[in-house]
Amino acid sequence: MSLLGKAGHASAAHESGFAAHRAGVERLLASYRAIPATANVRLAKKTSNLFRARAKNTAPGLDVSGLTKVIAVDAEARTADVAGMTTYEDLVAATLPYGLAPLVVPQLKTITLGGAVTGLGIESTSFRSGLPHESVLEMDVLTGAGEIITAAPDGEHADLFRGFPNSYGTLGYSVRLKIELETVPPYVALRHVRFHDLRELESTLARIVTDKTYDGERVDYLDGVVFSADESYLTLGRQTDEPGPVSDYTGMDIYYRSIQHDSDRPKRDRLTIHDYLWRWDTDWFWCSRAFGTQNPTIRRLWPKRYRRSSFYWKLIALDHKYNIGDKLEARQGNPPRERVVQDVEVPVERTADFVEWFLREIPIEPIWLCPLRLRGSDASNAGRPWPLYPLQPNRTYVNVGFWSAVPTVAGQQEGKANRAIEQTVTEFDGHKSLYSDSYYGKDEFAALYGGETYTDLKKRYDPDQRLLDLYSKAVQRK
């Protein structure tokens, strides 16, 4: 095909994508108008990547069925227009053929771009590229008032652009997002570096974030795993186009187990860029062990297409519906277990302190580590650049992720372990994501998550309170 032919084909695909998107927006607006004025507005979706309870609502939800596609990819400009309900699995599938990827690709395939922006997301590029919302150039938002507005860093709706991250759909829903992309080569070369001391890991991690190198080799991706106080790892990834053998962790081999080794020399590995981006999804980090999937005998019989986070979510939903886990514990004479499924950010200089506290107090392992720095660091962003999740510019944080359950004691306060985590994170000048159970009081919550700024945004963009407010959605039990 000639260059003119290629350009014509790209232009036709571009127009077709936007035409389909406009039709999807019309269905969305029609569904909004059909919701009774006295009912809360919500999405009509059966699945979620949230672990907290969802409010019961019998009113019809918003029709987002036409908002699940990548609208257009501009390879030359390295941007993509994406419908809000598009999964990262579909987004990556659309960009990789161009040698491009989103700046930050959250770990699980079914996370949506809109969800990662309104609810935050993170991955191993976050030490150099920040969080997903920081690569958004503009977005169309359906507000609680039923209007679709375009929010950008400047202009009439800049307040919504900056207040949208961490609002969890309480100010509106993203309909279209225009995002930056980055060039990626076909492979990622990995080094798994072992540490016997958490403080040495902390200092090394902080140095890599600053230098973007380790032992003379560039670092493009950075995360870590703590198995115990004396066994932890940083995984350093380097983009490369050098051909060679690659590993496959979608079959019998399990990625997080491949990290472990006894040598003080880094263990090396290689993955395709596609498999690197989804390395955690096959076993949902390590949570698949709860379903027996890591048992070699069961794994051989477990269909490969069901070794993915979306299927494990279905199993979790069944457990929540029928209380399977608690019933099994009761058969053994044990009380119900408390779910501790959280991601928190602590300043890098408090990472070892927090992990040591966690290992003493909360019987969960392994633990995931992922460093991050906000991209915006100029004078205009000083103070609180993203007011609903006010991390400081020019400061390195480490996301600590832990996803399991702990034994309870009869008569103890509900959420005892989660409450202790919340208190400790605040004491360490950190923040906690709101996708799971939270127990904050109203005043403390307001101080941590936007306060008057959120109140003002709510009055402007959802004046009739058609959407739940953030405290009701994230904390209050239904």
N, C-alpha and C positions, 0 to 999 in steps of 0.2 A: 504494500500500500504506500502511496506517495505521502510526503509530508502534508500536502493539502488534504489528501484523503484522510489521514490520521486526524488532522485538526477538525475536519468536518465530522468525523465519527465522534470525536470527543465532545464537540459542540452539541451534536444531536443527543448524545447520552446525557449531557448536562441539562438540556432543556427537558428531556423526558423525566429525569430525576426530580426536577423542580415542579413539573406539572403533577406528577404523582404525589409529591409532598403537599402541594396546595390542596389537592383533593382530600388528603388525610387531615389537613387542618380544618377544612370545612366540616368533615365528620366530627372532629373534636368539638368545634363550636356548637354544632347542632346538639351534641350530647350534653354540653354544658347547659344549653337553654332548656333541655328536657328535665333537668334536675329540679325538684321543687325548691322554691326560694327558702323554705325552712330547713332544708336538709344540708348537711355538710357535703362539700364537693370532695371527691376522691377519685383515684384512678381505678378503672375497671381492669384489674390485673390479678391473676390467681397466684402468681409467684412473687417472691421478694427476697432480697439479700439482707433483710433486717432480721435480727434475732429477738427484738422486743415484741411484745404482743401488739397486734394491730387492732385499732378500734373497730367495734362491731358497727356496721352501717348497712341498713337494708335498702337504701336508696340506690338507684342505678348509678354506675360510675362513668367517668369520662371515657369515651371511645378513643383509645390510642392505637388502634389496629393499623392505622395508616402512617404511624410515626416510628417505624421500626427499621428503616433502611438508611444506608449511606446515600445521601442525595447526590453528591458530586465530589470528586477528588481533582484538585488542581495540582498536578505533579510539578509544574514549573514554579508555581508560587509556594509549593509545599504547604498547602492548606486543604482542609476538607470541610464541606458542609454536611452535617449529620443530624438526622432526626433524633429527638430526645430519648426515645425508647430503644435506640439501636444498641445492641450488645457489643462489647469489645471484641467478642469472637468474630462478629460480622464486620466490624470496623477494621480490624487487623487483616481479615481476609480481603478487604477491598484496597487496602493501602500497600501491603507487602509486594504485590506484583509490580508496583512502581519503585520498589526499593525504599519505601517510606513506612514510618510507624508513628503513632501518637507519641508525644514526648514522655508520657507516663502511661503505662498499661497496667491497671490493677490486675491482681493475680488470678481472678476467677473469670471464666469465659462469659458467664451470664450477667455480670455487672454491666449496667447500661451507662452510656456516656452521661446522660442526664442525671442518673443516680449518683455517679462519681463526683459530679460537679456540685449538686445540691447537698450531697451527703458526705463528701470528701472521699478520697482514694489515695493510695500510695503504692509505690513499688521501688525497685532497686535503682531507678534513675532519679529518684526524688532528691538525692544529695546534690544533683546538678541541675535538675529541671523542676524542682518544687512539687506542687500538687496538681492534679488534673485541671482544676479551675484556672490555674495560672497560664495555661496555654490556650484559653478561650479568647478569641478576638472580639466576638459579639455573640449575642444569643437572643432569640425570640422567646418570650415568656408569656404564657397564658396566666394572667394574674387572678387572684381571688375575685376581682371585680368583673371577670369575664372578658377582659381586653387582652389582645395580643400586642405587646410592645417589644421594641428592639432595644436591648440594653447593651451598652458598650462602656469602655473605660472612661470616655468623656461624653458630655452631652446631657440631655434632660434626665436620663434614667441611669446615670452613673452610680447613684446611690444603690439602686437595685443590683446592678452589676457586681458591686463590691459586697453587698449584703446577702446575695443569693447563696454563696457557699456556706454550708452547714445549716441552711434553713429547712431542709428535709421536706420540701413541698408545702411549707406553711405560708409562703409568700406567693407561690405560683409554681407552674410546671414548665420546664424548658421544652419548647417545640422544635427549635432548630438551634444548633450550635456551630459556629465557624471556629475551627481549631487549627493551631499550628501542627505541622508534622516535621519529623527529622529523618534524614537519610540514614539507612541502616544497611550494612553489608550482610551477606548470607549466613555468617557464623558468629558464634560467641565462644571465645576461649576462656575457660574458667580456672581459677586457682582457689582451692579450699585451704585456708590457713588456720591451723589449730592453735588455740591458746589454752594454757593451764591456769591462767589467772585473769579474772574479769577486769581488773584495773589495767592490765596490759592491753587487753582487747579494747577497752574504752579509749586509751590514749592512741592506739594504732588507728582506730576508726576515725577519731577526730583529725588525725594527721592526714589520712587518705582523703577525707572530705575537703580539706584545704588544698592539698597538693595535687589531687586527682591522679596520683601515681603510688605504686608500692614496689620497692626493690627494683627501681629503674624501669618499671613497666606500666603503661597507661591503664587507668581504671575507668571504665565506662558504666559499669553496673556494680552495685555494692549492697549486700545485705548480710545477715548472719543468723546463726542458730545457736542457742544455749541448750545443751543437754543436761549439764550439771555445773556446779560452781567451778569444777576443775576440768571440764570439757566443753569448750565453746569454739565456734568457727566464724570467720569472716569469709564470704565467697566474693571473689573479685572477678568481674567479667570484663573482657576486652573485645570490642568489635573487630572482626577480621574477615577478609575475603579469601584467606588462604585455604585452598581445598585440603581435604583430609578426612579421616574417619570421624564419625560422630556417635555419641551415645543415644540410646532410646529408652526413656523412662515411662513409656506408655504401655509397656508389656509387663514382664515379670519383675524387672528391676524397679526399685523404688528410689526416687530422686533424693529425698532427704537422708536416706541411709547411705547413699553414695558419698555424701559429704564427709562422713566419719572416717578417720584414719588415725594411726598411732604415731606417725612420723612427725618430727618438727619441721620437715620440709613440706612446702605446699603440695597438695595432691592436685593434679591437672586433669582436665576433662574438656570436652568440646560438644556443643549442641548447635543445631541449626537455629537461626534467629526465631523461627516459628516455635520450635520446641522449647527454646529458652523462655520466651514470653509466657508459655503455658506450662512451665515445668512444675508449678505447684498445683495445677488444676486436677491432674489425674488422681491424686490421692488427697485432694483438698488439704494441702500441706501434709499433715500426718493424721488428720482426723478420720481417714478411711479405716484406720485400725479398729475404730469402735464398731464397724460393721463386719469385721473379719476379713476385709479385702486384702490385708497384707499377709495373711496366712497363705503360704505357697499353694496348698491344696485348693483352698477356696478361690484363690486368684486365678488359677488355671481354668476353673469352671465359670468364673464371673465374666460375662460377655464384655469385651473391650469397650463397646459403645456405652456401657454403663459405668465405666471407670472415669467419672467426671463429676465435678461439683454439683451440676444441675440434678443429677440422679440422687446424690447423697442428700440434697435438699428435700427431695420427695420423701426419703426415709425419715428425715428429721420431722417433717410435717406430720407423718403418721404417728411418730412418737409423741408429738405435742397433742395430737387429737385424741389418742387413746391412752396416754400416760404409760406407755410400754415400759420405759426405763424405771419409773417409780414402782410399777407393779412387780418387776423382776427383783428390785431391791427389797420390796416388802416380803417376797417369798423367802428371802434369805434372812429375814428379821431385821433389815436395815431401814433407817428412815429415808425419806426422799433425799436426793442429792441437789445441791445448789448449782445452777448453771453459771459458769464463769467464762463468758465469751466476750472478750474485750480487746480493744486496741487503744493504747495510750501513748502520748508523746511526753518525754521528759528531756530536759536539757542534757546535752551529751556529757557534761561534767557530772551529772547525777545518775548516769546510766548504771554504773557498777553498784552504787548505793541502792538503787531501786531493784535491780535484779537480785542482789543479795537479800534484800528484805523479802522479795517475792518468794524466792526459793525457801526461805525460812518459814514463811507464814502460809503460803498457798501451795498445796501439793499437786502442782501441774508441771509437766515437762513434755516435750521441748517447748522453748520460747523463741519466737521470731524477733529479730532485730532489723530495723530498716531506718537508716539516717535520712534526714531531710533538712533542706534550707529553702526558705521562700525565695523565689526568683526576684521579686521586686525589692530593691534595696536602695533606691534613690531617695532624695529628700522628700518628695511628694508622698512617699509611702511610709514615712517615719511614723512611729507610734503603733497604730493598729490598722494595717492595710486591709485586712479582711475581718471586719468587726465581730462577726458571729463566731469566729474561731481565731482569737487574737494571738497568734504566734509572733514573735519578734523578728523583724528583718535582721539580717547579718548575724543570726544566732543559729547554731546547729542543734537540732533536736534528734532524738532517736525514738522511733515508733517501736513499742514493745507489744507484741501480739501473743495472746494466750487464749486457747479455745478448748474448754473441757468442762468438767463438773467436779465438785468437791463434796465430801461427806458433810452432812449436817448433824446437829445435836438437837434432840427434842427440846422444844421450848426456847430455842435461840431466836434472836431477832431475824425477821425476814431479810434476806440479802446480806448476811453478815460479812461474807468475804468480799462481795462487791462494794459494800460501804467502806470497808477498810482500804480497798484499793483506791476508791475515789478520794478518801481523806489523804492517803499517802501521796498520790499524784499531785494534789493541790499543794501539799506541804513542800513538794519538790519543784514547785513552780512549773508544773506540767499541765496538760489538758487531756481529756478523755473524749474519744469519739462517741457519738450518740446512737449508733446503730443497734445497740443492745440494751440490756436492763440498766436503768439509772435510778438513783435514790436521793438526789439533791433536794434540799428545800428550795422554795421559790426565790428567796433573796440570794442565796449562794448561786443558784442556777443563773439568775439574771446577771450577777457580777462576772460569771465565767463566760457567758454566751450572748453578749451583745447588749444587754440592759436596755437603756433608753433608745439606743440606735435601732434595735429590733422593734421596739414599740412604735417608733416613728415610721419605720418601713411598713409595719403591719397596718397602721392607720392609712397610709397612702395607697398601698397596693391591694389591701383586702379590707376595705372600710366596713363592710357588712359582716365580717367574720365568717365568710363561707368556708374557709379552710380552718382546720385546727390550729391553735397557736403552738409554738415550739415546746413550751413546757408541758402542755397537755399531751402532745404527741410523744415526747421523749421520756417523760417521767411518770405522769399520772397513770394509774392502773385503771383499766376499763372493765 
